[in-house]
Structures are given as C-alpha cells and as structure tokens.
C-alpha cells in the first residue's frame, strides 16, 4: 500500500475513532508562544510523538495497574470496561467498546498534556481529578478504596510512566537512552503532580522500586483473571484493540519479571519471542514512518515556532476542586 494512502487512511480512522470523540475543546494551535507544560525541547514531546508506542505503553500500564485488587474493583464498580447485562450487573467479561473508550480518553489526555496549551493541559487534569473524586467504595473483602488516596495515586503514576517509558525503549525506532531517558522520568512528574500525586518517583530506578514495593498488596483477582491469558482465546477484539489476545501478550511481555510471574506469563521460546517482538517493532515503526506525528504535534510545533515563554513553575492543584457528579463530568468532556 502506498505510504500516502496509508497515512490518509490512518488520519481518517484516527479522526473518526479518537479525535472527534475525545479531543473536543482541546487547543493545540494557540496561543502563540505557549509551551504548555513541557515545550518543544522536552523528552515528553519526543516520546509522546510516536503514537503507536504511546498506545502500547498505555495498554501495558493498564495491565500492571489492575494487579492492585482495589484498582480491579474500582474498574468493576465504576468503569465501562466491565461488560454489564441488562440488569446492570457485570458479567465478568470485558466490554470492548468500554475498553476502547477508556483508551481513547487516555490517548487524548497524554497527547493533550504533552502538546496542548497550558489551559488545555490544566483542563484535562481538572477533569481527571474530578472523575477520581467520584470513585470511592468498598471491596467485597471489606476494604475501602478511594481514587484520591495518595498510595493509589503513587501506584497509578508509577504504572503509567513505567508503561510509556518501557514501550518507548523497546519499540521506538530511535529511543532515548541513559540520561536522556531519565529526563523523561523527571519531566513526567509534572503530570502526576497535576493529578494530585505527591512523593512521586522521578527516575527509572525509583519507578521500578516503587512498583515492586507494592508486591505484597497485589493479586490476580477474578476480574483480572477473566480478562487475560487463556480466557481471551475466544475474544472478538481485533488484534490491535484492548481485550485481544495479541495486545494481552504485548502487555504481559513488557511487565517486570516479578509481575510476569504474578500474571502467569509464559514467554514463547527465545527464537519465537525475538520474532514476535521484531514483528511488532516493524509494524509500529512502519506505521509511524508512513504517517509521521499526528496533527496535534504539528500544530503545537507551529505554535512555538517563533519562540516560547517559560512553562508554569508548578502543575500541582492550588485550590480544591468543585464537587461534581459523574454525569456532570461526562457532560463537560
């Protein structure tokens, strides 16, 4: 397929499936000179410009995030990822459309906070914080969960930066290494702080240590077991969609070794593993080379072409958020 045809089809698909649904009201073209939270010379701009590895990283981050039983029950009780019957009771299966909606919102958030104007990034952060404020409940074992818990925010932050950085290292054609990659970990703290996180790990080692420190609290819940490994063999999801056997393999293959054992991941033999990883590397980089960075990245570059002013000093919330219902939050998105 000619490159220009592939690029055109990708742009049309992205516009129909993601941009028109999840990028509404986000400003990337102005105001002139606004660097947003990071600016054009940042590691975040470089890493997030490769959309295929960004998506892989988000899928892998969501996998490790769900190893926390509280996260599993938060999703089961509050998100659309859990398929529900006519009676509203979860069936134990993944709702493919619900999972796709969550991924779409995640893509818009991490593109918007990277390349959007300062106001756009702040708006996205306020929306996510508002949603977190509504997620509180009790697990079947009697333990309470709260999406505003500092412990949960730290865990969630570590899973996301780890997933995005790991996918970048493994599948980007020209990945950042060494000190350059450490810049990404350090810069990403701004996103975690904007969501209310404190005492966040800021280096690759700190993130890895943070994740492993949660191991005594982690477990495979029935919810997690129903949506992974052999239980996905009859999945109707396309290979590149959440809930497919291929994306499940890609996510578990990027887990830390201790998490792979917890998730009962059995890698194929060394030759087949190399072939699988190389095939995925070829696919994601072939797509990127054909399409290039998405429109939002190009608009942001044009916005700062004549120079930038310094970014805001801190992204941490400075005042309490208004109390909103889930319906009010979704109506505003």
N, C-alpha and C positions, 0 to 999 in steps of 0.2 A: 504494500500500500504506500503511495507517495507520502512523503513527510507532511506536505501542506494539507493533504486530505485528512491524515491522522490528527494533525493539530486542530483542524477545523472541527472534526467530529468530537474531539476531546473538549474543546471550548464550548461547543453546543451542549454536550452532555453535562459538563460542569455547571453551565449557566442554568439548565433546566432542573437538575437534581439538587444542586447545592446553592449556587449564588442567588437564584430567585427566591429560595425558601429561607435561607439562613443568613444572608448578607444584607438584609433590608435595613436601610438607615445608617449603614456604616460608611464613613467618609475616608477615602484613601487619596483623593486628588487635592485636597486642601486642608487647612490653609497653607499658603506658600511658606516654606522655611520651617514648618513644624516638624521636628524629628520624630514625633511620637515618643514612645517610652525608650527607644533604643537608638535609632539613627542608622544611616547607611553604612557606616564602618563597623557595625557591631557583628559579633558572632551570631546573634539571633537572626539578623537579616540573612546571613549566609545559609544557616541551617534550615530555616523555615521556607526558603525559596524553592527547595526541592520537594514539591508536593507529594510525590509517591512515597518518599521515605518518611515524610511527616505523617502520612496516613498509617504506614506500617508501625511507626513509633506509638501512635495513639492507640492502635489495636493492641499492641503488646502491653502498653501501660494499663489499659483497661483490664487485661487478663490478670496481671500481677496485683492490681488494686483489689480485685474480687477475691483474692486469697484471704483477705480480712473478713471474717464472718459478719461483722457489723456492716461492711460495705455490701455484702451479698444481700443482707436483709433490707438495707436501705433501698437497693435496687428492686428487690422483690415487692416491697411495700409501696414504693413511691414512684418508680420509673415505668416507662412504657416498654422497657426491654423485656419484661416478663409478659409472656403471652397470657391473656385472660379469656375465660369462657364467657358465655352470655350472662352468667351470673356475676361477673366481675372478679371471680376467684382465679388466681394464677393457676395455669395448667402444669407448670413445671418445665415448659418449653420456652425457647427464645422467640420473641416476636421480631421477625426480620425487619419489618418496617420500623418498629420502635427502636431497634438497634441502629438502623440507618439514620434515624432522626437524631439520636444521641451523637453518632459520629459526625453528622452534618453540623450540629451545634459546636462540637469540639473543633472541627476544622475552621469554622468561622471565628471562634474565639482565639485560636492560636495564630491565625492569619491576621485577624483584626488587631490583636495586641502587639503583634510584631510590626505591621506596616500601616496601621490606621493612624489617624491623627491622635493627639493626646486626648481630646474629648471622646473620640471613638473608643480608645482603649479603656478609659475610665468608665464609660457607659457599659461596656461589656463586663468589666469587673463588678460593677454595681449589680448588674442583672444576675450574675452567677452567685454573688454573695446573698442576694435576696432569695434566690432559689434554695441555697443552703440553709437559710434561716427557717424554711418550712419543713426541713427533713429531720424530724425527731420522732422517736418511737421506742418500742421495746422488742427485743428479740424473743423468740419462743422459749429460750432458756432463762428469761427474766432480766437479762442485762439491757440497760438502756443504751440507745445510740443517739448521737447528736452530730449533725454535719458541721456544726460550729466548734466542735471540740478541738483544742489545739493539737492533741495527739492525732486525731483523724486528719486534720489539715496538713500536718507534717508528713504523715504516711502518704496521703494523696499527692502532695507536692513531689515527694521523692520518687513515687512510681512514674509520674509524668515526665519529669526531667530525665530520669533513667531511661524510660522507653524511647523518648525522642532522640537522646544522645546515642543510645545503643544502635538504633536503626540507622542513624546518620553514619556512625563509624563503620557499620557492616555493609551498608548498601549504597551509600553515596559514592559517586564516581571519583570525587576528589574530596574526601572527608578531612575535617580538621583533626589535627593530632596534637599531642603534648600540650604546651602552654596555650595554644590557640583553642583547643577543646576545653581547657579549663576556663577560658574566658566565657564560653557558652554557659557552663555551670554557674559561674559567678553572676552573669547577667540575668539568668533566668530567675534568680531570687526575687527580682522586681515583680514578676508575675505572681509568685507565691505570696509575697507580702501584700499585694493588691487584693488578694482573696482572703486576707486576714491571718495568714500564717506568720508564725514567729519562731525564732531559733531554728532557722532552716539550714540544711546542709548546703554548702556552697562550692564543694569540689567533687570530683568524681569519686574519690575515696570516701569522703564524708557521706555521699549519697548511698554508696554501696554498703557502708557500715550501718547507716540509718535503716535501710531496708532489712538487712539481716538481723538487726536488733529487735525487730518486730516478730521474728520467727516464733517465739513462744506463744504469741497471740493468734497465729494464723492456723487455718484449717481448710480442708475441702468440704464445704457444706453441700447438702443435697442439691441446692440451687446451682452451685458451681459444677458439680458432677454431671448434672443433666445437660449442661451446655458445653461440654468439652470432650476431647478424645473420641473413643469409640461410639459415644452416644450421639455424635454428629454424622455418623455414616449415612443416614437417610436424609440429611439436611437438603432442603431445596434451594438453599442460598447459592448464588453464583460464586465462583472461586474467589473473586475479589471483594465479596461482601462479608460483613460481620456474620458469624454463625456458620461459615463454610468450613469444611474440613481443611482446606488449604490455609486459610487465614488462621485457623486454630493451630495448625502445625507451625506456621511462621511465628506466631506469638509465643508459643511454648519453646520454640527453638532459640528465641532471644532471651529467655529467662536466665537469671543467675543459676549456677549449678544447684544450689540448695533448693531453689524454687522449682527447678525441673524435677528434682526428686519428690518434692511435695505434690507436684502436679502429675506424677506418674508418667513423665515424658520419657519415652524410649527412642532415642535417635536412631535413624537407619544406619547401616554400616558406613564406614568413613567415606568410601567412594561415592555412594549414593547421596550422602549428606552434602559433600562438596558439589555434586552435580545439581542438587536441589537449590542450594544457596546461590550457585553461579547462574542458574536459570532465572532465579528471582532477581539477581543483580542485573542481568541482561535486560529483563523485562522492565524493571523500574527505571533504569537509566536510558533504555531505548525510548520509553515514553517521554522522559524528561527532555532528552536531546531533540525529540521531534517537536515538542510543544513549547519548551522553554518555561520560564517563570510565568505564573498566572498574571492576569490583568492588574490585580491589586498591587502586586510587587512593582510592576512597571509604572503604575500611577504614583506610587509612593516615591520612586526614584525621580520622577519628573517634579514632584512637589518640592524636593530638596535639592534639585539640580543647581540652583543659584546660591546654595549655602543654607545653613541651619542655625537656629538659635539653640542654646543648651537645653537638654531634656529636663523634665521636672526632677527635683532632687530626691523626692520620695514618692512611691506609689501606694504606700500604706494608707488605709482609710483614716480620715481625720475627724469624722463625726459618725454617730450611729446611723444606720440605715433605716429608712421608713419600714414599718411592718406591712407586708403585702401578702395577699393570698396567692396561691399558685395560679389561679385563673387570672388575677391582675397582672402577675409577672408575665405569663404567656401572651396576654393581650398586648403587652408593651413591646414584646420582642419583634 
